[in-house]
Amino acid sequence: MTRVVALGGVLALLILDGVFSGVVTGRWTDNSPPVNFDMVLPDRIGDFVRVDATKLTDRQLAAAQINRSLEAVYRCASSPGAISVFVAGGPSGPLSVHTPDICYPGTGFELESPIVGKTAVLGDKNFEYRKGVFSRKSADGVNRILVLWTWNADGMWTAPENPRWLASKPSLAKLYMVHSNFDSEAAAEDNCLRLMRSLNKLLLEK
């Protein structure tokens, strides 16, 4: 069975740091981010089929100051592995920091190479994202995951090297895509982008 890497354990690591940071700085506000959190992520989109959803508990979401969220897991018929999609919305303070390269080591994953900032095109708009490949040894061998992440404050997905400046925004949406059990890093990244091209219009329709 394909192993699906859930984001719950990673986000749990963000909770205490995020809560502490937000309380100290007083920079948490609560406006609606530019993502349609009322939508239901589709069961099928293109050649991707929804197979599972790894839900965070209400307690975890509340503690992390995540007001709205969307979660789903997709598989592509033409390639191995699965893609976990998690979109969080809420005040900018906690969502602007605590990136995977900082938090994944706390769950036993090691970063294989430096984080890379990239730009793709979604329709007529740029899609900025950051990419990292992480690995963790287990009894079944080495588990490798490809992680893409980005933020949205005004209808544009952006991924600055230092995301702390996003804390000045009234609210944020933060997107994670985690591709597990892939054969080719390039193919896994392409799968994530193909899925995002299909989801993006749905996410930004309000």
Order of alpha helices (4+ residues) and beta strands (2+ residues): alpha-beta-beta-alpha-beta-beta-alpha-alpha-beta-beta-beta-beta-beta-beta-alpha
